[in-house]
Amino acid sequence: MIPVKSVGEIGVMREACAIAANVLELLCRAVEVGVNTYDLDQEGKRLIASYGAKSACFQYRAGSRVFPSHTCLSVNDVIVHGIGSLNTVLKQGDIITVDVCVEYKGFIGDNARTIAVGEIPDTTRQLLEATQEALFLGISEARAGNRVGFISNAVESFIRPKGYGIVRDFVGHGVGRSMHEEPQIPNFGPRKSGAKLRAGMTLAIEPMIALGRHQVEILPDGWTARMKDRSLSAHFEHTVLVTNGEPEILTVPTV
């Protein structure tokens, strides 16, 4: 069953998502050459606490594994779940995905953005722009009466002709009281596939796109997902409310 939120629940979701969006915005502003990702993660911890929220990913459990960071900070060929480290120092020309997921009053706000560290080549900039555009094309299909596949196919139809790899191992998902709810939202697939969307559903839509092939590998820490061919990768995410009209992006910063 895909949860449908009440008016009251949606109100709290808006609060949680606004916090997540503000923390993401402020943390992205802290990205610069010479900063290490451990210090960025600690700043994320501080910012989340300043809003009276908690990190939803810190100590998140998957089997026997426990995630050790307060945010996910994924550099260059790391597509998702990068762990803050003193040894990962940002340099000119890097790209970093900043992924912030918070819990506030029992509800989750989830968003991510890939940004440049200084100047980057045109090929890298085009990857970031295409991934962000794919996100908004997917969001535009998050309408009551459509199927999940409308979102998936919108992303794939835009990205596939560009020759980029569409990551398959990680997908978007429902979000609300839990970080991962039904439905799963792949970034590929037939338009008429998947569950039918209803007003009141809240979805984390998140294209993950690589310059090279789509295959990923998990590093020995059990979390960090890197592109197998070491190609650069981008990841953009918003939490979205399905309505009877236009989809509403909940993760919009106000700072």
Backbone as CSV, one residue per row, in Angstrom:
resi,resn,N_x,N_y,N_z,CA_x,CA_y,CA_z,C_x,C_y,C_z
1,MET,0.836,-1.199,0.000,0.000,0.000,0.000,0.875,1.256,0.000
2,ILE,0.514,2.213,-0.834,1.216,3.493,-0.870,0.505,4.451,0.082
3,PRO,1.195,4.957,1.104,0.539,5.848,2.061,0.018,7.126,1.397
4,VAL,-1.181,7.514,1.773,-1.756,8.793,1.380,-1.868,9.642,2.642
5,LYS,-1.264,10.813,2.617,-1.189,11.637,3.821,-2.452,12.472,3.996
6,SER,-2.800,12.677,5.263,-3.914,13.569,5.600,-3.449,15.017,5.471
7,VAL,-4.399,15.942,5.569,-4.067,17.364,5.513,-3.086,17.721,6.626
8,GLY,-3.319,17.197,7.824,-2.418,17.479,8.944,-1.031,16.914,8.718
9,GLU,-0.967,15.705,8.214,0.331,15.081,7.942,1.098,15.843,6.862
10,ILE,0.384,16.303,5.859,1.028,17.084,4.799,1.597,18.382,5.362
11,GLY,0.898,18.972,6.313,1.398,20.186,6.945,2.728,19.959,7.639
12,VAL,2.862,18.844,8.344,4.128,18.534,9.007,5.193,18.177,7.982
13,MET,4.794,17.462,6.920,5.741,17.160,5.837,6.325,18.440,5.259
14,ARG,5.488,19.453,5.094,5.985,20.734,4.565,7.062,21.313,5.486
15,GLU,6.841,21.205,6.794,7.836,21.711,7.740,9.134,20.927,7.640
16,ALA,9.037,19.609,7.640,10.230,18.764,7.567,10.996,19.007,6.277
17,CYS,10.261,19.148,5.190,10.909,19.342,3.889,11.545,20.721,3.777
18,ALA,10.933,21.736,4.366,11.537,23.068,4.362,12.853,23.064,5.125
19,ILE,12.893,22.343,6.240,14.143,22.232,7.002,15.202,21.532,6.162
20,ALA,14.842,20.404,5.549,15.800,19.668,4.718,16.329,20.546,3.594
21,ALA,15.447,21.326,2.975,15.850,22.200,1.871,16.776,23.307,2.344
22,ASN,16.477,23.890,3.498,17.340,24.958,4.027,18.714,24.429,4.400
23,VAL,18.751,23.265,5.031,20.047,22.682,5.389,20.846,22.370,4.129
24,LEU,20.195,21.810,3.125,20.893,21.521,1.865,21.458,22.795,1.254
25,GLU,20.659,23.836,1.200,21.100,25.099,0.615,22.305,25.655,1.375
26,LEU,22.223,25.689,2.684,23.314,26.251,3.490,24.572,25.391,3.423
27,LEU,24.389,24.083,3.369,25.543,23.193,3.292,26.226,23.314,1.933
28,CYS,25.450,23.476,0.877,26.043,23.686,-0.447,26.863,24.974,-0.487
29,ARG,26.416,25.988,0.234,27.167,27.246,0.283,28.512,27.072,0.981
30,ALA,28.628,26.050,1.820,29.883,25.806,2.550,30.896,25.010,1.738
31,VAL,30.480,24.517,0.584,31.380,23.730,-0.269,32.381,24.657,-0.948
32,GLU,33.664,24.357,-0.791,34.709,25.127,-1.456,35.988,24.307,-1.490
33,VAL,36.912,24.735,-2.323,38.205,24.068,-2.442,38.890,24.032,-1.068
34,GLY,39.412,22.862,-0.688,40.150,22.715,0.560,39.346,22.203,1.725
35,VAL,38.021,22.179,1.596,37.164,21.670,2.669,37.138,20.144,2.598
36,ASN,37.186,19.484,3.741,37.045,18.021,3.739,35.605,17.635,4.058
37,THR,35.215,16.436,3.637,33.808,16.067,3.759,33.402,15.717,5.197
38,TYR,34.362,15.412,6.064,34.019,15.225,7.478,33.535,16.544,8.075
39,ASP,34.282,17.612,7.808,33.879,18.912,8.342,32.541,19.359,7.753
40,LEU,32.309,19.066,6.479,31.009,19.382,5.880,29.895,18.615,6.583
41,ASP,30.143,17.349,6.855,29.129,16.544,7.529,28.840,17.089,8.925
42,GLN,29.885,17.526,9.635,29.686,18.094,10.968,28.901,19.402,10.902
43,GLU,29.125,20.168,9.844,28.319,21.381,9.650,26.868,21.003,9.374
44,GLY,26.661,19.947,8.600,25.301,19.460,8.377,24.633,19.047,9.669
45,LYS,25.363,18.356,10.523,24.842,17.961,11.841,24.405,19.194,12.624
46,ARG,25.265,20.224,12.626,24.967,21.448,13.374,23.730,22.139,12.820
47,LEU,23.645,22.244,11.499,22.518,22.925,10.870,21.202,22.192,11.145
48,ILE,21.213,20.875,11.024,19.998,20.097,11.278,19.518,20.323,12.708
49,ALA,20.445,20.280,13.659,20.085,20.486,15.066,19.557,21.893,15.304
50,SER,20.078,22.877,14.567,19.656,24.269,14.763,18.181,24.468,14.413
51,TYR,17.637,23.577,13.593,16.218,23.639,13.227,15.362,22.735,14.118
52,GLY,15.982,22.112,15.109,15.231,21.228,15.987,14.882,19.899,15.363
53,ALA,15.621,19.516,14.318,15.370,18.262,13.605,16.490,17.267,13.898
54,LYS,16.349,16.057,13.353,17.369,15.016,13.464,17.743,14.529,12.077
55,SER,18.968,14.072,11.934,19.360,13.423,10.692,18.644,12.080,10.585
56,ALA,18.014,11.848,9.440,17.333,10.565,9.228,18.299,9.485,8.754
57,CYS,19.494,9.885,8.302,20.432,8.868,7.823,21.458,8.469,8.887
58,PHE,21.696,9.316,9.883,22.673,8.971,10.920,22.196,7.748,11.700
59,GLN,23.035,6.725,11.733,22.755,5.442,12.379,21.586,4.694,11.733
60,TYR,21.307,5.023,10.473,20.320,4.250,9.706,20.840,2.826,9.551
61,ARG,19.983,1.853,9.806,20.412,0.451,9.778,19.940,-0.249,8.514
62,ALA,20.846,-1.025,7.945,20.516,-1.928,6.847,21.163,-3.263,7.190
63,GLY,20.372,-4.161,7.766,20.940,-5.406,8.280,21.852,-5.100,9.458
64,SER,23.101,-5.563,9.359,24.063,-5.318,10.433,24.837,-4.027,10.237
65,ARG,24.597,-3.335,9.117,25.339,-2.111,8.813,24.630,-0.895,9.396
66,VAL,25.426,0.052,9.900,24.891,1.289,10.475,25.589,2.458,9.800
67,PHE,24.810,3.381,9.243,25.404,4.511,8.523,25.981,5.515,9.525
68,PRO,27.248,5.919,9.351,27.915,6.710,10.384,27.832,8.225,10.231
69,SER,27.323,8.725,9.100,27.339,10.169,8.853,25.947,10.779,9.010
70,HIS,25.927,12.094,9.180,24.672,12.826,9.335,24.094,13.265,7.994
71,THR,24.926,13.299,6.972,24.523,13.609,5.602,25.241,12.622,4.695
72,CYS,24.852,12.596,3.433,25.580,11.812,2.434,26.334,12.790,1.532
73,LEU,27.652,12.602,1.426,28.503,13.520,0.664,29.318,12.688,-0.323
74,SER,28.919,12.744,-1.583,29.433,11.821,-2.594,30.192,12.604,-3.658
75,VAL,31.490,12.308,-3.799,32.387,13.102,-4.632,32.717,12.356,-5.927
76,ASN,32.568,13.066,-7.047,32.995,12.619,-8.375,32.315,11.325,-8.824
77,ASP,33.016,10.176,-8.758,32.443,8.925,-9.250,31.636,8.183,-8.190
78,VAL,31.529,8.756,-6.987,30.638,8.187,-5.964,29.234,8.718,-6.237
79,ILE,28.314,7.816,-6.517,26.975,8.245,-6.910,26.068,8.509,-5.714
80,VAL,26.268,7.760,-4.610,25.368,7.944,-3.468,25.993,7.332,-2.211
81,HIS,25.559,7.802,-1.054,25.925,7.255,0.261,27.393,7.458,0.619
82,GLY,27.979,8.543,0.115,29.334,8.881,0.514,29.391,9.279,1.978
83,ILE,30.408,8.792,2.692,30.567,9.031,4.127,31.595,10.137,4.345
84,GLY,31.265,11.115,5.173,32.180,12.203,5.470,33.521,11.689,5.978
85,SER,34.620,12.256,5.454,35.954,11.771,5.804,36.953,12.920,5.810
86,LEU,37.845,12.902,6.798,38.943,13.879,6.829,39.862,13.713,5.632
87,ASN,39.887,12.522,5.057,40.791,12.237,3.948,40.238,12.653,2.591
88,THR,38.962,13.005,2.533,38.358,13.444,1.276,38.308,14.965,1.274
89,VAL,39.306,15.561,0.649,39.450,17.020,0.602,39.062,17.497,-0.792
90,LEU,38.139,18.429,-0.860,37.645,18.900,-2.153,38.701,19.728,-2.869
91,LYS,38.796,19.496,-4.179,39.762,20.239,-4.983,39.067,20.848,-6.183
92,GLN,39.740,21.805,-6.790,39.231,22.482,-7.979,38.831,21.459,-9.043
93,GLY,37.604,21.598,-9.575,37.136,20.725,-10.639,36.360,19.513,-10.178
94,ASP,36.318,19.272,-8.862,35.494,18.178,-8.340,34.014,18.527,-8.487
95,ILE,33.195,17.485,-8.393,31.758,17.676,-8.159,31.397,16.887,-6.914
96,ILE,30.412,17.390,-6.183,29.980,16.719,-4.954,28.456,16.730,-4.876
97,THR,27.904,15.571,-4.562,26.476,15.488,-4.280,26.256,15.626,-2.780
98,VAL,25.473,16.624,-2.413,25.098,16.854,-1.019,23.664,16.352,-0.857
99,ASP,23.487,15.369,0.001,22.197,14.702,0.185,21.795,14.858,1.647
100,VAL,20.691,15.546,1.881,20.233,15.846,3.245,18.849,15.237,3.449
101,CYS,18.741,14.424,4.486,17.473,13.787,4.828,17.252,13.975,6.326
102,VAL,16.171,14.660,6.693,15.926,14.964,8.103,14.607,14.363,8.567
103,GLU,14.526,14.165,9.881,13.278,13.779,10.526,12.847,14.909,11.443
104,TYR,11.578,15.306,11.318,11.043,16.394,12.128,9.599,16.070,12.475
105,LYS,9.306,16.018,13.757,7.948,15.707,14.246,7.419,14.407,13.647
106,GLY,8.333,13.442,13.445,7.919,12.127,12.973,7.817,11.980,11.474
107,PHE,8.184,13.020,10.712,8.114,12.950,9.260,9.470,13.299,8.632
108,ILE,9.633,12.844,7.398,10.911,12.941,6.696,10.861,13.997,5.600
109,GLY,11.968,14.748,5.476,12.204,15.606,4.313,13.507,15.160,3.677
110,ASP,13.509,14.974,2.360,14.649,14.361,1.674,14.941,15.124,0.393
111,ASN,16.206,15.554,0.216,16.590,16.221,-1.036,18.090,16.139,-1.249
112,ALA,18.493,16.308,-2.510,19.914,16.200,-2.857,20.199,17.080,-4.072
113,ARG,21.489,17.425,-4.198,21.920,18.285,-5.305,23.401,18.024,-5.576
114,THR,23.774,17.962,-6.839,25.182,17.854,-7.210,25.673,19.218,-7.661
115,ILE,26.788,19.667,-7.080,27.311,20.992,-7.402,28.791,20.905,-7.751
116,ALA,29.269,21.938,-8.413,30.666,22.023,-8.818,31.511,22.637,-7.710
117,VAL,32.755,22.187,-7.627,33.745,22.814,-6.753,34.642,23.653,-7.661
118,GLY,34.368,24.936,-7.741,35.089,25.798,-8.674,34.645,25.547,-10.106
119,GLU,35.540,25.783,-11.039,35.238,25.605,-12.462,35.305,24.133,-12.839
120,ILE,34.383,23.710,-13.703,34.373,22.326,-14.183,34.283,22.326,-15.711
121,PRO,34.722,21.248,-16.358,34.633,21.171,-17.821,33.190,21.198,-18.305
122,ASP,33.003,21.589,-19.574,31.664,21.650,-20.152,30.956,20.305,-20.098
123,THR,31.697,19.211,-20.332,31.060,17.897,-20.318,30.471,17.584,-18.945
124,THR,31.153,17.991,-17.890,30.659,17.764,-16.539,29.472,18.670,-16.243
125,ARG,29.580,19.919,-16.639,28.489,20.861,-16.423,27.225,20.384,-17.137
126,GLN,27.376,19.867,-18.346,26.225,19.377,-19.104,25.579,18.180,-18.421
127,LEU,26.392,17.325,-17.797,25.844,16.194,-17.039,24.979,16.694,-15.896
128,LEU,25.481,17.680,-15.151,24.714,18.216,-14.022,23.423,18.852,-14.501
129,GLU,23.504,19.636,-15.562,22.316,20.313,-16.075,21.271,19.312,-16.571
130,ALA,21.738,18.264,-17.249,20.809,17.264,-17.785,20.127,16.485,-16.658
131,THR,20.880,16.163,-15.620,20.305,15.410,-14.504,19.261,16.240,-13.766
132,GLN,19.559,17.515,-13.577,18.580,18.393,-12.927,17.337,18.567,-13.792
133,GLU,17.523,18.716,-15.089,16.371,18.842,-15.995,15.535,17.572,-15.970
134,ALA,16.207,16.409,-15.937,15.482,15.144,-15.868,14.634,15.069,-14.600
135,LEU,15.164,15.583,-13.495,14.390,15.616,-12.253,13.094,16.388,-12.447
136,PHE,13.187,17.571,-13.029,11.980,18.393,-13.175,11.000,17.792,-14.186
137,LEU,11.508,17.111,-15.196,10.624,16.417,-16.138,9.890,15.278,-15.425
138,GLY,10.603,14.559,-14.564,9.955,13.507,-13.785,8.910,14.066,-12.837
139,ILE,9.258,15.147,-12.159,8.308,15.778,-11.230,7.032,16.200,-11.948
140,SER,7.165,16.696,-13.162,5.992,17.185,-13.898,4.958,16.085,-14.151
141,GLU,5.381,14.819,-14.063,4.471,13.690,-14.295,3.894,13.127,-12.999
142,ALA,4.261,13.707,-11.847,3.781,13.207,-10.550,2.395,13.777,-10.270
143,ARG,1.428,13.318,-11.027,0.067,13.848,-10.984,-0.916,12.736,-10.645
144,ALA,-1.952,13.069,-9.907,-2.990,12.097,-9.596,-3.570,11.532,-10.892
145,GLY,-3.686,10.211,-10.955,-4.205,9.534,-12.142,-3.116,8.968,-13.028
146,ASN,-1.919,9.555,-12.990,-0.785,8.980,-13.711,-0.261,7.767,-12.966
147,ARG,0.563,6.993,-13.648,1.242,5.876,-13.007,2.688,6.255,-12.698
148,VAL,3.310,5.487,-11.806,4.714,5.717,-11.477,5.559,5.732,-12.740
149,GLY,5.210,4.879,-13.700,5.972,4.785,-14.935,6.007,6.076,-15.738
150,PHE,5.036,6.957,-15.555,5.078,8.251,-16.225,6.324,9.024,-15.781
151,ILE,6.635,8.950,-14.486,7.832,9.622,-13.956,9.086,8.957,-14.497
152,SER,9.133,7.636,-14.374,10.303,6.868,-14.798,10.619,7.109,-16.268
153,ASN,9.594,7.040,-17.098,9.797,7.162,-18.530,10.176,8.575,-18.951
154,ALA,9.685,9.574,-18.216,10.057,10.962,-18.520,11.555,11.160,-18.339
155,VAL,12.105,10.586,-17.267,13.541,10.680,-17.026,14.310,9.932,-18.112
156,GLU,13.921,8.695,-18.358,14.650,7.874,-19.328,14.587,8.460,-20.738
157,SER,13.430,8.940,-21.141,13.272,9.468,-22.500,14.136,10.692,-22.742
158,PHE,14.390,11.464,-21.691,15.233,12.648,-21.814,16.719,12.291,-21.765
159,ILE,17.085,11.364,-20.898,18.494,11.044,-20.672,19.048,10.082,-21.716
160,ARG,18.281,9.090,-22.105,18.810,8.023,-22.966,19.451,8.553,-24.241
161,PRO,18.833,9.497,-24.979,19.461,9.978,-26.220,20.804,10.682,-26.009
162,LYS,21.075,11.107,-24.793,22.332,11.801,-24.511,23.493,10.835,-24.296
163,GLY,23.196,9.544,-24.192,24.245,8.553,-24.040,24.754,8.373,-22.624
164,TYR,24.107,8.978,-21.648,24.517,8.828,-20.260,24.012,7.497,-19.695
165,GLY,24.660,7.052,-18.617,24.201,5.863,-17.923,23.156,6.218,-16.878
166,ILE,22.061,5.487,-16.863,21.000,5.686,-15.877,21.159,4.611,-14.802
167,VAL,21.507,5.024,-13.594,21.756,4.077,-12.508,20.475,3.297,-12.202
168,ARG,20.615,1.979,-12.092,19.475,1.109,-11.864,19.420,0.545,-10.451
169,ASP,20.563,0.536,-9.772,20.630,-0.084,-8.455,19.948,0.741,-7.367
170,PHE,19.761,2.031,-7.622,19.116,2.926,-6.664,17.998,3.670,-7.373
171,VAL,16.865,3.822,-6.686,15.680,4.423,-7.308,15.032,5.402,-6.341
172,GLY,14.124,6.208,-6.865,13.309,7.055,-6.011,12.301,6.209,-5.246
173,HIS,11.514,6.867,-4.387,10.674,6.102,-3.463,9.658,7.013,-2.798
174,GLY,8.649,6.400,-2.246,7.756,7.146,-1.374,8.483,7.551,-0.110
175,VAL,7.993,8.604,0.533,8.632,9.103,1.749,7.558,9.729,2.633
176,GLY,7.731,9.623,3.934,6.731,10.183,4.858,7.141,9.941,6.286
177,ARG,6.476,9.018,6.962,6.887,8.661,8.317,8.179,7.852,8.299
178,SER,8.444,7.229,7.163,9.670,6.469,6.969,10.455,7.072,5.810
179,MET,11.788,6.866,5.826,12.611,7.371,4.730,12.301,6.663,3.419
180,HIS,11.925,5.384,3.517,11.640,4.603,2.313,10.265,3.957,2.441
181,GLU,9.314,4.494,1.701,7.967,3.936,1.626,7.709,3.486,0.185
182,GLU,6.598,2.806,0.006,6.155,2.502,-1.357,5.650,3.789,-2.010
183,PRO,5.773,3.953,-3.318,6.288,2.978,-4.284,7.768,3.197,-4.565
184,GLN,8.410,2.213,-5.174,9.717,2.448,-5.758,9.525,3.184,-7.082
185,ILE,10.462,4.114,-7.367,10.334,4.954,-8.569,11.631,4.863,-9.370
186,PRO,11.744,3.887,-10.263,12.937,3.792,-11.099,13.058,5.001,-12.020
187,ASN,14.262,5.235,-12.520,14.489,6.313,-13.485,14.509,5.784,-14.918
188,PHE,13.809,4.681,-15.120,13.710,4.044,-16.430,12.471,3.159,-16.396
189,GLY,11.954,2.824,-17.572,10.848,1.880,-17.633,9.686,2.372,-18.470
190,PRO,8.737,1.484,-18.757,7.577,1.825,-19.590,6.683,2.873,-18.930
191,ARG,6.086,3.702,-19.741,5.262,4.803,-19.250,4.067,4.314,-18.430
192,LYS,3.467,3.206,-18.834,2.236,2.764,-18.179,2.472,1.709,-17.110
193,SER,3.693,1.645,-16.603,4.008,0.668,-15.562,3.831,1.275,-14.174
194,GLY,3.751,0.412,-13.167,3.732,0.881,-11.785,2.351,1.265,-11.285
195,ALA,2.320,1.604,-10.014,1.063,1.938,-9.343,0.513,3.278,-9.816
196,LYS,-0.798,3.415,-9.669,-1.452,4.684,-10.010,-1.275,5.668,-8.856
197,LEU,-0.975,6.907,-9.192,-0.742,7.941,-8.193,-2.056,8.575,-7.744
198,ARG,-2.095,8.936,-6.453,-3.271,9.589,-5.882,-2.848,10.850,-5.143
199,ALA,-3.746,11.815,-5.089,-3.473,13.036,-4.335,-3.190,12.684,-2.880
200,GLY,-2.167,13.325,-2.311,-1.780,13.072,-0.936,-0.586,12.155,-0.791
201,MET,-0.146,11.557,-1.897,1.085,10.763,-1.854,2.286,11.707,-1.875
202,THR,3.339,11.327,-1.157,4.567,12.130,-1.141,5.712,11.252,-1.619
203,LEU,6.443,11.756,-2.595,7.437,10.972,-3.325,8.793,11.660,-3.324
204,ALA,9.845,10.874,-3.158,11.215,11.359,-3.356,11.637,10.923,-4.756
205,ILE,11.686,11.878,-5.660,12.064,11.611,-7.053,13.531,11.995,-7.197
206,GLU,14.375,11.075,-7.742,15.810,11.326,-7.690,16.590,10.636,-8.816
207,PRO,16.686,11.276,-9.976,17.539,10.726,-11.030,19.000,10.646,-10.580
208,MET,19.647,9.534,-10.906,21.088,9.336,-10.685,21.689,8.942,-12.029
209,ILE,22.546,9.808,-12.553,22.998,9.704,-13.939,24.523,9.782,-13.996
210,ALA,25.132,8.962,-14.877,26.590,8.910,-14.992,27.036,9.232,-16.413
211,LEU,28.244,9.781,-16.513,28.833,10.044,-17.831,29.107,8.757,-18.585
212,GLY,29.346,7.669,-17.856,29.678,6.401,-18.479,28.549,5.394,-18.384
213,ARG,28.899,4.166,-18.021,27.921,3.091,-17.925,27.185,3.146,-16.591
214,HIS,26.111,2.373,-16.480,25.228,2.506,-15.315,25.631,1.656,-14.115
215,GLN,26.561,0.723,-14.282,26.857,-0.215,-13.209,27.581,0.456,-12.040
216,VAL,27.222,0.046,-10.824,27.864,0.569,-9.617,28.469,-0.575,-8.821
217,GLU,29.365,-0.230,-7.896,29.906,-1.203,-6.958,29.886,-0.582,-5.570
218,ILE,29.749,-1.422,-4.557,29.724,-0.966,-3.174,31.114,-1.169,-2.574
219,LEU,31.644,-0.125,-1.968,32.972,-0.195,-1.382,32.959,-1.014,-0.082
220,PRO,34.142,-1.387,0.421,34.198,-2.258,1.606,33.501,-1.716,2.848
221,ASP,33.250,-0.385,2.908,32.530,0.143,4.078,31.065,-0.289,4.106
222,GLY,30.615,-0.915,3.010,29.248,-1.424,2.946,28.199,-0.407,2.554
223,TRP,28.601,0.854,2.341,27.659,1.927,2.031,28.002,2.665,0.735
224,THR,29.237,3.106,0.612,29.623,3.990,-0.484,29.431,3.297,-1.829
225,ALA,28.615,3.905,-2.696,28.341,3.356,-4.025,29.092,4.181,-5.064
226,ARG,29.983,3.536,-5.788,30.831,4.189,-6.783,30.521,3.619,-8.158
227,MET,30.599,4.454,-9.184,30.428,3.969,-10.541,31.546,2.979,-10.860
228,LYS,31.167,1.831,-11.388,32.141,0.766,-11.617,33.220,1.179,-12.602
229,ASP,32.849,2.009,-13.585,33.841,2.448,-14.570,34.525,3.753,-14.169
230,ARG,34.251,4.218,-12.932,34.848,5.426,-12.365,34.433,6.705,-13.103
231,SER,33.321,6.661,-13.800,32.841,7.863,-14.487,32.187,8.813,-13.493
232,LEU,32.199,10.101,-13.822,31.538,11.097,-12.980,30.040,10.844,-12.964
233,SER,29.407,11.204,-11.849,27.981,10.925,-11.704,27.288,12.076,-10.984
234,ALA,26.015,12.237,-11.266,25.219,13.326,-10.696,23.922,12.778,-10.126
235,HIS,23.393,13.488,-9.126,22.200,13.046,-8.399,21.452,14.282,-7.904
236,PHE,20.212,14.421,-8.353,19.353,15.512,-7.892,18.058,14.903,-7.355
237,GLU,17.532,15.488,-6.275,16.354,14.917,-5.621,15.497,16.004,-4.991
238,HIS,14.181,15.837,-5.131,13.212,16.646,-4.386,12.163,15.716,-3.781
239,THR,11.569,16.138,-2.678,10.364,15.505,-2.161,9.169,16.266,-2.726
240,VAL,8.222,15.516,-3.274,7.117,16.090,-4.050,5.782,15.578,-3.515
241,LEU,4.806,16.465,-3.464,3.437,16.112,-3.090,2.595,15.963,-4.348
242,VAL,1.935,14.805,-4.477,0.980,14.596,-5.565,-0.332,15.272,-5.181
243,THR,-0.861,16.076,-6.091,-2.138,16.764,-5.859,-3.080,16.472,-7.023
244,ASN,-4.270,17.036,-6.965,-5.202,16.895,-8.089,-4.883,17.873,-9.212
245,GLY,-3.884,18.718,-8.976,-3.434,19.649,-10.015,-1.941,19.504,-10.240
246,GLU,-1.237,20.626,-10.211,0.216,20.609,-10.410,0.908,19.950,-9.226
247,PRO,1.948,19.149,-9.486,2.734,18.604,-8.366,3.334,19.749,-7.559
248,GLU,3.451,19.533,-6.245,4.032,20.546,-5.371,5.389,20.071,-4.858
249,ILE,6.444,20.808,-5.187,7.769,20.501,-4.651,7.810,21.014,-3.207
250,LEU,8.035,20.095,-2.273,8.045,20.462,-0.856,9.410,20.936,-0.377
251,THR,10.477,20.490,-1.026,11.835,20.809,-0.591,12.342,22.067,-1.297
252,VAL,11.726,23.174,-1.004,12.120,24.467,-1.560,12.726,25.303,-0.427
253,PRO,13.995,25.731,-0.551,14.610,26.482,0.543,14.001,27.865,0.714
254,THR,14.057,28.364,1.933,13.551,29.706,2.239,14.670,30.620,2.771
255,VAL,15.898,30.108,2.747,17.027,30.921,3.246,17.747,31.606,2.093
